[in-house]
């Protein structure tokens, strides 16, 4: 096994009620696990078997890209949450958010809008470039900003499997709720990297 699924840094019930244990059991336990298993299967015996995951995402197409990117996206998604982190950005990143979006509340509104208007499955991303500029983008299916020269720092999974057990068709309600589990110390350290 080339890539292994990292253990969550919290218990499966720790994000409830924003994300229930049942959703974690399926989303992390089944969906993420399946993307990583499929990725390992697809790279076996190919030149991709020696590459870092980011490199596979940049270079591959089709099923390999989909599974590599979904593996990365889900690990990135689950590791930005914590049951007791800081819920607001501070410092340099806060300054940038205020500059680009007007305020933290306006950023939340834009994330809701981007997620609600994304047709079908995909992701909403907050990313940065080499100069520290911020970009809010939508990505369909397995898309990842790494494909577009950006470095992601925050994401919201808006595939139905991410919210349907807890919110049914209310995607905007799920998007609004994730701010209650988002750990800004983690987002800021990604931004500063
Ligand atoms: Mn997902």
Boltz pocket constraint, residues with backbone or C-beta under 6 A from the ligand:
constraints:
  - pocket:
      binder: B
      contacts: [[A, 27], [A, 31], [A, 74], [A, 157], [A, 159], [A, 161], [A, 162]]
      max_distance: 6.0
